[in-house]
């Protein structure tokens, strides 16, 4: 019985040390994010059934599918490279538009939206936003785009940094 207890203790120790260092740390710095998208008054076409629709936000303002809508306000924060909120097949998703590959090499390179892809103009990586996961398609980057948190209430979406 004593050996059984020692074996369990040894297995637990191995299990705890095996997990050491496995937590993921994005190459994209965690800058403040606070974006509010009002689907009742300003972005009335940005609904879950409108798959592939997107809204990007950066220091210049809000753009719906590439068309300028409104300037940012003092309460807005758009992360490291801007924010994209997208209606994917999985529902609403949001990401920081900074390319993780370029950030890993010390460059701040915001991706640009092109249909279902966020494309880095510096390294050429394409991230598939339409899938709902922002996975790199050319394997230039070893990371997906930094995912953000979305709180959905009656007629607005609030995007924040994941904790």
N, CA and C of each residue as an Amber inpcrd file, in Angstrom:
protein
   489
   0.8190000  -1.1850000   0.0000000   0.0000000   0.0000000   0.0000000
   0.8710000   1.2590000   0.0000000   1.9760000   1.1930000   0.7410000
   2.8700000   2.3420000   0.8250000   3.4980000   2.6220000  -0.5390000
   3.8870000   1.5740000  -1.2480000   4.4720000   1.7540000  -2.5810000
   3.4610000   2.3680000  -3.5410000   2.2050000   1.9770000  -3.3920000
   1.1460000   2.5520000  -4.2210000   1.0650000   4.0570000  -4.0160000
   1.1490000   4.5140000  -2.7790000   1.1270000   5.9370000  -2.4520000
   2.3560000   6.6480000  -3.0050000   3.5200000   5.9960000  -2.9320000
   4.7460000   6.5870000  -3.4780000   4.6510000   6.7110000  -4.9990000
   4.0860000   5.6850000  -5.6260000   3.9260000   5.7060000  -7.0830000
   3.0020000   6.8420000  -7.5160000   1.9090000   7.0310000  -6.8090000
   0.9780000   8.1240000  -7.1210000   1.6750000   9.4690000  -6.9160000
   2.4400000   9.5950000  -5.8390000   3.1790000  10.8350000  -5.5820000
   4.1860000  11.1180000  -6.6890000   4.8970000  10.0890000  -7.1390000
   5.8760000  10.2500000  -8.2160000   5.1920000  10.6420000  -9.5180000
   4.0770000  10.0210000  -9.8360000   3.3420000  10.3500000 -11.0540000
   2.8140000  11.7880000 -11.0030000   2.3390000  12.2120000  -9.8340000
   1.8580000  13.5860000  -9.6840000   3.0010000  14.5740000  -9.8910000
   4.1860000  14.2710000  -9.3390000   5.3440000  15.1460000  -9.4920000
   5.7510000  15.2500000 -10.9580000   5.7730000  14.1240000 -11.6520000
   6.0970000  14.1290000 -13.0770000   5.0500000  14.9170000 -13.8470000
   3.7920000  14.7440000 -13.5030000   2.7160000  15.4720000 -14.1770000
   2.8280000  16.9650000 -13.9920000   3.1580000  17.4180000 -12.7900000
   3.2910000  18.8530000 -12.5390000   4.4970000  19.4380000 -13.2600000
   5.6100000  18.7370000 -13.2840000   6.7920000  19.2760000 -13.9560000
   6.6500000  19.2110000 -15.4610000   5.8580000  18.2710000 -15.9730000
   5.6470000  18.1800000 -17.4190000   4.8650000  19.3850000 -17.9300000
   4.0350000  19.9720000 -17.0770000   3.2420000  21.1310000 -17.4780000
   4.0310000  22.4290000 -17.3960000   5.1740000  22.3820000 -16.7290000
   5.9580000  23.5960000 -16.5360000   6.4120000  24.1580000 -17.8780000
   6.1870000  25.4470000 -18.0670000   6.6480000  26.1070000 -19.2860000
   5.7580000  25.8810000 -20.5010000   4.5720000  25.3170000 -20.3180000
   3.7210000  25.0620000 -21.4750000   2.6830000  26.1550000 -21.7060000
   2.6270000  27.1680000 -20.8480000   1.6420000  28.2260000 -21.0660000
   2.0800000  29.0770000 -22.2480000   1.1420000  29.3900000 -23.1240000
   1.4310000  30.1160000 -24.3520000   1.5560000  31.6040000 -24.0810000
   2.5690000  32.2210000 -24.6410000   2.7820000  33.6650000 -24.5400000
   2.8390000  34.2100000 -25.9610000   1.8670000  35.0200000 -26.3430000
   1.8150000  35.5780000 -27.6910000   2.9850000  36.5230000 -27.9340000
   3.4400000  36.5840000 -29.1680000   4.4800000  37.5310000 -29.5700000
   3.9330000  38.9480000 -29.6540000   2.6140000  39.0760000 -29.7420000
   1.9670000  40.3860000 -29.8280000   1.7320000  40.9070000 -28.4120000
   2.2940000  42.0740000 -28.0840000   2.0930000  42.6190000 -26.7300000
   0.6110000  42.8590000 -26.4330000   0.2440000  42.6840000 -25.1730000
  -1.1460000  42.8680000 -24.7400000  -1.4090000  44.3460000 -24.4650000
  -1.7750000  45.0770000 -25.4800000  -2.1500000  46.4780000 -25.3400000
  -3.6220000  46.5770000 -24.9730000  -4.0380000  47.6880000 -24.3550000
  -5.4510000  47.8390000 -23.9760000  -6.3870000  47.7590000 -25.1890000
  -7.5230000  47.1250000 -24.9830000  -8.5580000  47.0110000 -26.0090000
  -9.9030000  47.3450000 -25.3850000 -10.6090000  48.2740000 -26.0000000
 -11.9960000  48.5490000 -25.6320000 -12.6900000  49.1280000 -26.8590000
 -13.4540000  48.2880000 -27.4990000 -14.1980000  48.6720000 -28.6920000
 -15.6540000  48.3190000 -28.4480000 -16.5490000  49.2640000 -28.7000000
 -17.9830000  49.0130000 -28.5490000 -18.6280000  49.2040000 -29.9160000
 -19.3140000  48.1690000 -30.3760000 -19.9940000  48.1980000 -31.6700000
 -21.4910000  48.1400000 -31.4120000 -22.1660000  49.2290000 -31.7310000
 -23.6080000  49.3070000 -31.5250000 -24.3040000  48.8360000 -32.8100000
 -24.9560000  47.6820000 -32.7410000 -25.6110000  47.1000000 -33.9130000
 -27.0320000  47.6310000 -34.1200000 -27.4920000  48.4800000 -33.2180000
 -28.8360000  49.0260000 -33.3500000 -28.8380000  50.3640000 -34.0880000
 -27.8370000  51.2020000 -33.8280000 -27.8550000  52.5360000 -34.4240000
 -26.7830000  52.7750000 -35.4890000 -25.5550000  52.2930000 -35.2520000
 -24.4570000  52.6440000 -36.1620000 -24.1190000  51.5310000 -37.1560000
 -24.0370000  50.3150000 -36.6870000 -23.6300000  49.1820000 -37.5260000
 -24.7940000  48.2050000 -37.6550000 -25.8630000  48.6490000 -38.2800000
 -27.1140000  47.8860000 -38.3120000 -27.0300000  46.6140000 -39.1670000
 -26.0740000  46.5290000 -40.0780000 -25.9260000  45.3220000 -40.9100000
 -24.9620000  44.3110000 -40.3060000 -24.3970000  44.6140000 -39.1690000
 -23.4000000  43.7330000 -38.5560000 -24.0920000  42.7420000 -37.6320000
 -24.7370000  41.7640000 -38.2320000 -25.5360000  40.7770000 -37.5080000
 -24.9410000  39.3790000 -37.7040000 -25.2200000  38.4590000 -36.7950000
 -24.6400000  37.1110000 -36.8840000 -24.9540000  36.3730000 -38.1860000
 -26.0600000  36.7030000 -38.8260000 -26.4040000  36.0090000 -40.0790000
 -25.6400000  36.5550000 -41.2860000 -24.9510000  37.6800000 -41.1420000
 -24.1860000  38.2740000 -42.2440000 -22.7420000  37.7860000 -42.2140000
 -22.5680000  36.4890000 -42.4670000 -21.2540000  35.8720000 -42.4420000
 -20.2930000  36.6150000 -43.3600000 -19.0480000  36.7350000 -42.9080000
 -17.9310000  37.3930000 -43.5980000 -17.9630000  38.9180000 -43.5110000
 -18.9290000  39.4930000 -42.7890000 -18.9050000  40.9370000 -42.5500000
 -17.8620000  41.2090000 -41.4700000 -17.2340000  42.3750000 -41.5200000
 -16.2390000  42.7030000 -40.4970000 -16.1930000  44.2010000 -40.2350000
 -15.7050000  44.5150000 -39.0470000 -15.4610000  45.9010000 -38.6510000
 -14.0400000  45.9580000 -38.1270000 -13.2560000  46.9020000 -38.6490000
 -11.9090000  47.1230000 -38.1310000 -11.8700000  48.4650000 -37.4180000
 -11.0070000  48.5470000 -36.4180000 -10.8430000  49.7800000 -35.6540000
  -9.3470000  50.0080000 -35.4660000  -8.9160000  51.2350000 -35.7460000
  -7.5490000  51.6450000 -35.4370000  -7.5810000  53.1100000 -35.0320000
  -6.4290000  53.7490000 -34.9640000  -6.3780000  55.1380000 -34.4970000
  -7.1600000  56.0880000 -35.3920000  -7.4630000  55.6920000 -36.6180000
  -8.1930000  56.5560000 -37.5460000  -9.7050000  56.4730000 -37.3930000
 -10.2110000  55.3410000 -36.8970000 -11.6490000  55.2120000 -36.7340000
 -12.1520000  53.8030000 -36.9630000 -13.4580000  53.7070000 -37.1890000
 -14.1660000  52.4420000 -37.4240000 -14.4470000  52.3000000 -38.9170000
 -14.2060000  51.1040000 -39.4220000 -14.4710000  50.8040000 -40.8290000
 -15.3110000  49.5400000 -40.8930000 -16.4150000  49.6120000 -41.6110000
 -17.2600000  48.4300000 -41.8090000 -17.0290000  47.9360000 -43.2230000
 -16.4610000  46.7210000 -43.3380000 -16.1310000  46.1280000 -44.6350000
 -15.3310000  47.1020000 -45.5060000 -14.4100000  47.8400000 -44.8740000
 -13.5300000  48.7450000 -45.5970000 -14.0590000  50.1490000 -45.7920000
 -15.3120000  50.4230000 -45.4100000 -15.9160000  51.7400000 -45.5790000
 -15.8940000  52.4930000 -44.2540000 -15.3440000  53.7160000 -44.2580000
 -15.2490000  54.5130000 -43.0450000 -16.6380000  54.7900000 -42.4770000
 -16.7820000  54.6120000 -41.1620000 -18.0620000  54.8460000 -40.4960000
 -18.0020000  55.9670000 -39.4610000 -17.0140000  55.9260000 -38.5650000
 -16.9680000  56.9330000 -37.5120000 -15.5640000  57.0050000 -36.9250000
 -15.2050000  58.1510000 -36.3350000 -13.8970000  58.2640000 -35.6830000
 -13.8840000  57.5370000 -34.3410000 -12.7090000  57.2830000 -33.8400000
 -12.6030000  56.6930000 -32.5100000 -12.8800000  57.7830000 -31.4740000
 -13.2030000  57.3550000 -30.2640000 -13.4580000  58.2960000 -29.1710000
 -12.3750000  58.1250000 -28.1160000 -12.4000000  58.9780000 -27.1060000
 -11.3780000  58.9110000 -26.0580000 -11.4720000  57.6270000 -25.2400000
 -12.5990000  56.9520000 -25.2560000 -12.7380000  55.7080000 -24.4870000
 -12.3440000  54.4720000 -25.2980000 -12.0870000  54.6350000 -26.5990000
 -11.6930000  53.5020000 -27.4310000 -10.2220000  53.1480000 -27.2150000
  -9.9250000  51.8730000 -27.2790000  -8.5480000  51.3800000 -27.2680000
  -8.5060000  50.2270000 -28.2560000  -7.5460000  50.2290000 -29.1600000
  -7.5670000  49.2890000 -30.2880000  -6.3770000  48.3410000 -30.3250000
  -5.8270000  48.0070000 -29.1640000  -4.7840000  46.9940000 -29.0960000
  -3.4730000  47.4530000 -29.7030000  -2.6680000  46.5170000 -30.1170000
  -1.3250000  46.7960000 -30.6380000  -1.3510000  47.1650000 -32.1200000
  -2.1580000  46.4670000 -32.9060000  -2.1760000  46.7020000 -34.3480000
  -3.5440000  47.0100000 -34.9150000  -4.4890000  47.3550000 -34.0710000
  -5.8600000  47.5410000 -34.5270000  -6.6690000  46.3080000 -34.1830000
  -7.9740000  46.4060000 -34.3140000  -8.8830000  45.3120000 -33.9480000
  -9.7650000  44.9890000 -35.1390000  -9.9640000  43.7000000 -35.3860000
 -10.9820000  43.2790000 -36.3460000 -12.0090000  42.4510000 -35.5950000
 -13.2820000  42.7760000 -35.8150000 -14.3980000  41.9770000 -35.3150000
 -15.0730000  41.4170000 -36.5520000 -15.2870000  40.1190000 -36.5740000
 -15.6850000  39.4120000 -37.7840000 -16.8720000  38.5010000 -37.4930000
 -17.7510000  38.3670000 -38.4640000 -18.8440000  37.4030000 -38.3500000
 -18.4000000  36.1480000 -39.1040000 -17.9440000  35.1540000 -38.3570000
 -17.4830000  33.9050000 -38.9660000 -18.5930000  32.8590000 -38.8860000
 -18.3090000  31.6910000 -39.4140000 -19.2710000  30.5970000 -39.3150000
 -19.4680000  30.1810000 -37.8590000 -18.5060000  30.5400000 -36.9940000
 -18.5990000  30.2280000 -35.5700000 -19.2690000  31.3450000 -34.7740000
 -19.6770000  32.4320000 -35.4420000 -20.2760000  33.5810000 -34.7550000
 -19.3080000  34.7510000 -34.7500000 -19.4870000  35.6750000 -33.8200000
 -18.6010000  36.8260000 -33.7230000 -17.2390000  36.3950000 -33.1750000
 -16.1640000  36.8600000 -33.8030000 -14.8060000  36.6590000 -33.3140000
 -14.0710000  37.9910000 -33.4200000 -13.0570000  38.1810000 -32.5870000
 -12.2890000  39.4240000 -32.6300000 -10.8160000  39.1260000 -32.3940000
  -9.9580000  39.8800000 -33.1040000  -8.5160000  39.6800000 -33.0240000
  -7.7860000  41.0070000 -33.0790000  -6.6020000  41.0330000 -32.4750000
  -5.6710000  42.1380000 -32.6760000  -5.0700000  41.9160000 -34.0590000
  -5.0220000  42.9460000 -34.8750000  -4.5420000  42.8150000 -36.2520000
  -3.0210000  42.8350000 -36.3870000  -2.2820000  42.9200000 -35.2900000
  -0.8200000  42.8870000 -35.3790000  -0.3560000  41.4920000 -35.7840000
   0.5410000  41.4180000 -36.7590000   1.0760000  40.1390000 -37.2200000
   2.0140000  39.5650000 -36.1590000   1.7250000  38.3780000 -35.6180000
   2.5890000  37.7800000 -34.6030000   3.9910000  37.4630000 -35.1250000
   4.1060000  37.0930000 -36.3790000   5.4190000  36.7950000 -36.9500000
   6.2970000  38.0420000 -36.9410000   5.7630000  39.1520000 -37.3690000
   6.5290000  40.3950000 -37.3980000   6.8040000  40.8950000 -35.9830000
   5.8220000  40.7570000 -35.0810000   6.0200000  41.1700000 -33.6930000
   7.1430000  40.3640000 -33.0450000   7.2440000  39.0770000 -33.3790000
   8.3120000  38.2250000 -32.8410000   9.6850000  38.7010000 -33.2950000
   9.7360000  39.4050000 -34.4220000  10.9940000  39.9300000 -34.9560000
  11.1590000  41.4290000 -34.6910000  10.3440000  41.9710000 -33.7820000
  10.4880000  43.3560000 -33.3600000   9.8300000  44.3890000 -34.2500000
   8.9130000  43.9650000 -35.1270000   8.2390000  44.9070000 -36.0270000
   6.7480000  44.9630000 -35.7020000   6.2140000  46.1700000 -35.6930000
   4.7660000  46.3390000 -35.5210000   4.1680000  46.4450000 -36.9150000
   3.5110000  45.3840000 -37.3540000   2.9620000  45.3430000 -38.6970000
   1.4890000  44.9490000 -38.6510000   0.5800000  45.9330000 -38.7580000
  -0.8440000  45.6120000 -38.7550000  -1.2590000  44.9150000 -40.0560000
  -2.0500000  43.8740000 -39.9200000  -2.5920000  43.1780000 -41.0840000
  -3.7210000  44.0020000 -41.6880000  -3.9680000  43.7620000 -42.9630000
  -5.0580000  44.4120000 -43.6780000  -6.0690000  43.3490000 -44.0780000
  -7.3430000  43.6780000 -43.9900000  -8.3860000  42.7210000 -44.3320000
  -8.5640000  42.6220000 -45.8390000  -8.7070000  41.3920000 -46.3130000
  -8.9870000  41.1110000 -47.7120000  -9.9380000  39.9180000 -47.7410000
 -11.2170000  40.2070000 -47.7380000 -12.2150000  39.1290000 -47.7060000
 -12.1840000  38.4110000 -46.3720000 -11.9260000  37.1030000 -46.4100000
 -11.8950000  36.3130000 -45.1780000 -10.5030000  36.2620000 -44.5560000
  -9.5270000  36.9370000 -45.1630000  -8.1510000  36.8880000 -44.6740000
  -7.6780000  38.2270000 -44.1320000  -6.8650000  38.1470000 -43.0800000
  -6.0810000  39.2870000 -42.6060000  -4.6790000  39.0280000 -43.1430000
  -4.1580000  39.9600000 -43.9440000  -2.8850000  39.7430000 -44.6240000
  -1.8500000  40.7480000 -44.1240000  -0.6870000  40.2350000 -43.7420000
   0.3980000  41.0980000 -43.2910000   1.1230000  41.6710000 -44.5110000
   1.1840000  42.9970000 -44.6380000   1.8600000  43.5970000 -45.7940000
   3.3770000  43.4600000 -45.7190000   3.9200000  43.1720000 -44.5520000
   5.3710000  43.0760000 -44.3900000   5.9070000  41.6790000 -44.7410000
   5.3380000  40.6320000 -44.1320000   5.8700000  39.2760000 -44.3530000
   5.0250000  38.4470000 -45.3170000   3.7940000  38.8860000 -45.5840000
   2.9410000  38.1840000 -46.5280000   2.0910000  37.0750000 -45.9390000
   2.1710000  36.8620000 -44.6300000   1.3450000  35.8150000 -44.0180000
  -0.1310000  36.1630000 -44.1540000  -0.9560000  35.1310000 -44.3350000
  -2.4000000  35.2800000 -44.4190000  -3.0260000  34.5130000 -43.2580000
  -3.9030000  35.1840000 -42.5300000  -4.5940000  34.5730000 -41.3990000
  -6.0590000  34.3890000 -41.7790000  -6.5540000  33.1640000 -41.6850000
  -7.9250000  32.8360000 -42.0710000  -8.8990000  33.2330000 -40.9650000
  -9.4610000  34.4270000 -41.0930000 -10.4220000  34.9230000 -40.1050000
 -11.7690000  34.2250000 -40.2950000 -12.1150000  33.8990000 -41.5200000
 -13.4020000  33.2910000 -41.8340000 -13.6450000  31.9860000 -41.1020000
 -12.5850000  31.2620000 -40.7770000 -12.7290000  29.9960000 -40.0590000
 -13.1020000  30.2050000 -38.5970000 -12.8500000  31.4290000 -38.0970000
 -13.1080000  31.7200000 -36.6910000 -11.9070000  31.4770000 -35.8010000
 -10.7290000  31.1720000 -36.4080000  -9.5420000  30.8710000 -35.6060000
  -8.3100000  31.7010000 -35.9640000  -8.3060000  32.4080000 -37.0730000
  -7.1850000  33.2580000 -37.5040000  -5.8660000  32.5050000 -37.5900000
  -5.9180000  31.3040000 -38.1320000  -4.7340000  30.4520000 -38.2680000
  -3.9240000  30.8840000 -39.4840000  -2.5710000  30.9380000 -39.3440000
  -1.7400000  31.3010000 -40.4850000  -1.8490000  30.2580000 -41.6000000
  -1.9560000  30.7270000 -42.8390000  -2.1590000  29.8440000 -43.9810000
  -0.8790000  29.4890000 -44.7300000   0.1300000  30.3570000 -44.6690000
   1.3660000  30.1150000 -45.4180000   2.4800000  29.5390000 -44.5490000
   2.2080000  29.3480000 -43.2600000   3.1800000  28.8230000 -42.2900000
   4.4170000  29.6960000 -42.1380000   4.2950000  30.9760000 -42.4800000
   5.3730000  31.9250000 -42.2100000   5.3670000  32.2240000 -40.7130000
   4.1700000  32.4130000 -40.1590000   3.9960000  32.6580000 -38.7340000
   3.7650000  31.3390000 -38.0180000   4.2450000  31.2670000 -36.8070000
   4.0320000  30.0770000 -35.9720000   2.8430000  30.2680000 -35.0380000
   2.2070000  31.4420000 -35.0950000   1.0960000  31.7570000 -34.1980000
  -0.1030000  32.2890000 -34.9790000  -1.2800000  32.0750000 -34.4310000
  -2.4910000  32.7110000 -34.9450000  -2.5200000  34.1510000 -34.4320000
  -3.4250000  34.9530000 -34.9710000  -3.5980000  36.3010000 -34.4560000
  -4.0360000  36.2350000 -32.9890000  -3.6980000  37.2720000 -32.2280000
  -4.0650000  37.3200000 -30.8060000  -5.5750000  37.4930000 -30.6880000
  -6.2390000  36.5270000 -30.0650000  -7.6910000  36.5510000 -29.9350000
  -8.1090000  37.4950000 -28.8160000  -9.2310000  38.1610000 -29.0330000
  -9.7770000  39.0980000 -28.0630000 -11.1100000  38.5670000 -27.5290000
 -11.5610000  39.1420000 -26.4490000 -12.8050000  38.7550000 -25.7880000
 -13.9700000  39.5830000 -26.3370000 -15.1150000  38.9540000 -26.5550000
 -16.3140000  39.6640000 -27.0050000 -17.4430000  39.4060000 -26.0130000
 -18.0460000  40.5060000 -25.5490000 -19.2330000  40.4150000 -24.7040000
 -20.4040000  40.8830000 -25.5630000 -21.3740000  40.0100000 -25.7640000
 -22.5350000  40.3210000 -26.5980000 -23.7160000  40.6140000 -25.6800000
 -24.2780000  41.8160000 -25.8210000 -25.5000000  42.1420000 -25.1020000
 -26.5680000  42.4630000 -26.1400000 -27.6960000  42.9830000 -25.7340000
 -28.8470000  43.1690000 -26.6260000 -28.4950000  43.7530000 -27.9880000
 -27.9300000  44.9300000 -28.0140000 -27.6630000  45.5690000 -29.3020000
 -26.2470000  46.1200000 -29.4130000 -25.3390000  45.5510000 -28.6320000
 -23.9560000  45.9860000 -28.7630000 -22.9800000  44.8640000 -28.4560000
 -21.8090000  44.9960000 -29.0490000 -20.6880000  44.0910000 -28.8230000
 -19.5990000  44.9010000 -28.1400000 -19.0260000  44.3670000 -27.0870000
 -17.9190000  45.0310000 -26.4140000 -16.7100000  44.1110000 -26.5160000
 -15.6480000  44.6150000 -27.1490000 -14.4270000  43.8280000 -27.3590000
 -13.3750000  44.3260000 -26.3770000 -12.7770000  43.3730000 -25.6510000
 -11.7410000  43.6900000 -24.6770000 -10.6000000  42.6930000 -24.8130000
  -9.4990000  42.9790000 -24.1250000  -8.3600000  42.0700000 -24.0880000
  -8.7240000  40.8390000 -23.2690000  -8.2780000  39.6520000 -23.7010000
  -8.5120000  38.4390000 -22.9000000  -7.6090000  38.4830000 -21.6910000
  -8.1000000  38.0150000 -20.5640000  -7.3040000  38.0120000 -19.3270000
  -6.4770000  36.7680000 -19.2330000
